[in-house]
Amino acid sequence: MSPIRKVAVIGAGGTIGTSITSALVAAPDDFDVTIITRPESSATFSFPADKVPVIRTDYTIPALTAALHGQDAVVSAVGVAGIPKQKDMMDAAEAAGVGLFVLSDFGYGPEHRHLPDFDAIGKPRQDVLSYAKDKAARSNGQFSWSAIAIGNPIDWALKKFPTLGFDVVNRKATIYDSGTERFTGTTLAGIAQAVVGVLKCHDEVANRHLHVRSVETCQNDLLAAFEEVTGHKWPVTHDTTDNLLQRGREKRARGESGWVLDLIVAQLLEEGTDRRSIVVAQDKADNDILGMPHEDVPGMVKRIMMSV
Ligand SMILES: NC(=O)c1ccc[n+]([C@@H]2O[C@H](COP(=O)([O-])OP(=O)(O)OC[C@H]3O[C@@H](n4cnc5c(N)ncnc54)[C@H](OP(=O)(O)O)[C@@H]3O)[C@@H](O)[C@H]2O)c1
């Protein structure tokens, strides 16, 4: 496949999509970016319209095919509701002659042994991945896909979700179990860099589920970093992942929101077996091929606190 220059981003205004789009737009020597958005979208984009065109279109296959005509690659960063729609998006991409479709994955990887509670949520993702694999296999090299497992989107999650153990506004912590369970995470900037890397070296990484990481850490390391950066001890409450799991399941049974986050954090920090925690070993990560840096925990924590 020839070098990728023209890139269409779908879901560009979302949590992950904003970061990816900014990184692509910041590299005008490498990429021409077009944003694809739904007619009913309330997303707004701050890029100059003459530099980053926005195509507002229905997500039917014919309309998307027309919108994607002339693009070299599609990067999908659609949220959960848009995941199944990626089959139509891939059909349109293939019909428009687009050679690479980067799936909206940014999860924990297909081999992750998630809690059974997530089976139903994970199913559409698996279907879309199978669809991409089949399409690539039948395309005689004309169509390829990539997906990137990032583990925990760590800087965003630490800032947004005190359930993860750190209330960065009120500077207090909740440590689950012993706080020593290790996990890896990828910053929003790291995720964007990984996508840039996929676009730049697509021939080497096509049709693969890549795994990346910015940091490896545990709650105790993070607490030490937060205390070091803020210059004082944080009040600590102790809890268990068993309790968190139970609270999440009770919320789910009552039809309340928030259960997904409780269960994600419980499975991330669950101690002992490394069964569900996500640790992408440094020597197994695809960082190097994607040109993606490893970051240090104190530096990441400092940036989080400066943005609070
Ligand atoms: N590993 C983790 O813990 C983690 C955490 C967060 C996200 N993620 C993953 O990252 C990806 C992006 O998530 P996000 O949180 O950034 O997404 P998001 O902010 O919820 O949504 C991103 C965009 O998706 C588009 N969209 C929404 N509903 C749609 C629909 N029904 N059909 C088509 N498009 C739709 C919208 O774009 P327009 O309005 O422009 O059309 C929206 O701005 C997902 O795969 C998500 O599962 C993983």
The ligand as an SDF file (V2000), in Angstrom:
LIG
                    3D

 48 52  0  0  0  0  0  0  0  0999 V2000
  -10.1930    1.2130   27.5680 N   0  0  0  0  0  0  0  0  0  0  0  0
  -11.1330    1.9550   28.1410 C   0  0  0  0  0  0  0  0  0  0  0  0
  -11.3460    1.8980   29.3580 O   0  0  0  0  0  0  0  0  0  0  0  0
  -11.9100    2.9320   27.2870 C   0  0  0  0  0  0  0  0  0  0  0  0
  -12.4050    4.1240   27.8470 C   0  0  0  0  0  0  0  0  0  0  0  0
  -13.0840    5.0060   27.0150 C   0  0  0  0  0  0  0  0  0  0  0  0
  -13.3220    4.6810   25.6740 C   0  0  0  0  0  0  0  0  0  0  0  0
  -12.8540    3.5060   25.1820 N   0  0  0  0  0  0  0  0  0  0  0  0
  -13.1220    3.1190   23.7870 C   0  0  0  0  0  0  0  0  0  0  0  0
  -12.6690    4.1380   22.9160 O   0  0  0  0  0  0  0  0  0  0  0  0
  -13.5700    4.2640   21.8140 C   0  0  0  0  0  0  0  0  0  0  0  0
  -14.0950    5.7040   21.7520 C   0  0  0  0  0  0  0  0  0  0  0  0
  -14.7840    5.9580   22.9590 O   0  0  0  0  0  0  0  0  0  0  0  0
  -15.1160    7.4560   23.4390 P   0  0  0  0  0  0  0  0  0  0  0  0
  -15.4640    7.3710   24.8930 O   0  0  0  0  0  0  0  0  0  0  0  0
  -14.0380    8.3620   23.0030 O   0  0  0  0  0  0  0  0  0  0  0  0
  -16.4230    7.7250   22.5870 O   0  0  0  0  0  0  0  0  0  0  0  0
  -17.5260    8.8530   22.8350 P   0  0  0  0  0  0  0  0  0  0  0  0
  -16.8460   10.0970   23.3110 O   0  0  0  0  0  0  0  0  0  0  0  0
  -18.6340    8.3010   23.6590 O   0  0  0  0  0  0  0  0  0  0  0  0
  -18.1130    9.0390   21.3450 O   0  0  0  0  0  0  0  0  0  0  0  0
  -17.2510    9.3130   20.2580 C   0  0  0  0  0  0  0  0  0  0  0  0
  -18.0610    9.6960   19.0630 C   0  0  0  0  0  0  0  0  0  0  0  0
  -18.8260    8.5960   18.5760 O   0  0  0  0  0  0  0  0  0  0  0  0
  -19.8160    9.1040   17.6920 C   0  0  0  0  0  0  0  0  0  0  0  0
  -21.0870    8.3930   17.9280 N   0  0  0  0  0  0  0  0  0  0  0  0
  -21.8290    8.3960   19.0590 C   0  0  0  0  0  0  0  0  0  0  0  0
  -22.9320    7.6200   18.8880 N   0  0  0  0  0  0  0  0  0  0  0  0
  -22.8680    7.1210   17.6360 C   0  0  0  0  0  0  0  0  0  0  0  0
  -23.7110    6.2680   16.8650 C   0  0  0  0  0  0  0  0  0  0  0  0
  -24.8430    5.7550   17.3600 N   0  0  0  0  0  0  0  0  0  0  0  0
  -23.3160    5.9530   15.6130 N   0  0  0  0  0  0  0  0  0  0  0  0
  -22.1720    6.4580   15.1010 C   0  0  0  0  0  0  0  0  0  0  0  0
  -21.3530    7.2960   15.7730 N   0  0  0  0  0  0  0  0  0  0  0  0
  -21.6930    7.6100   17.0220 C   0  0  0  0  0  0  0  0  0  0  0  0
  -19.9560   10.6020   18.0010 C   0  0  0  0  0  0  0  0  0  0  0  0
  -19.3680   11.3200   16.9310 O   0  0  0  0  0  0  0  0  0  0  0  0
  -20.2420   12.3850   16.0740 P   0  0  0  0  0  0  0  0  0  0  0  0
  -21.1570   13.0450   17.0630 O   0  0  0  0  0  0  0  0  0  0  0  0
  -19.1900   13.2970   15.5040 O   0  0  0  0  0  0  0  0  0  0  0  0
  -20.9620   11.6230   15.0230 O   0  0  0  0  0  0  0  0  0  0  0  0
  -19.1120   10.7650   19.2560 C   0  0  0  0  0  0  0  0  0  0  0  0
  -18.5010   12.0230   19.3940 O   0  0  0  0  0  0  0  0  0  0  0  0
  -14.6790    3.2270   22.0390 C   0  0  0  0  0  0  0  0  0  0  0  0
  -14.3610    2.0550   21.3580 O   0  0  0  0  0  0  0  0  0  0  0  0
  -14.6180    3.0060   23.5360 C   0  0  0  0  0  0  0  0  0  0  0  0
  -15.1160    1.7530   23.9410 O   0  0  0  0  0  0  0  0  0  0  0  0
  -12.1530    2.6330   25.9450 C   0  0  0  0  0  0  0  0  0  0  0  0
  1  2  1  0
  2  3  2  0
  2  4  1  0
  4  5  1  0
  4 48  2  0
  5  6  2  0
  6  7  1  0
  7  8  2  0
  8  9  1  0
  8 48  1  0
  9 10  1  0
  9 46  1  0
 10 11  1  0
 11 12  1  0
 11 44  1  0
 12 13  1  0
 13 14  1  0
 14 15  2  0
 14 16  1  0
 14 17  1  0
 17 18  1  0
 18 19  2  0
 18 20  1  0
 18 21  1  0
 21 22  1  0
 22 23  1  0
 23 24  1  0
 23 42  1  0
 24 25  1  0
 25 26  1  0
 25 36  1  0
 26 27  1  0
 26 35  1  0
 27 28  2  0
 28 29  1  0
 29 30  1  0
 29 35  2  0
 30 31  1  0
 30 32  2  0
 32 33  1  0
 33 34  2  0
 34 35  1  0
 36 37  1  0
 36 42  1  0
 37 38  1  0
 38 39  2  0
 38 40  1  0
 38 41  1  0
 42 43  1  0
 44 45  1  0
 44 46  1  0
 46 47  1  0
M  CHG  2   8   1  16  -1
M  END
$$$$
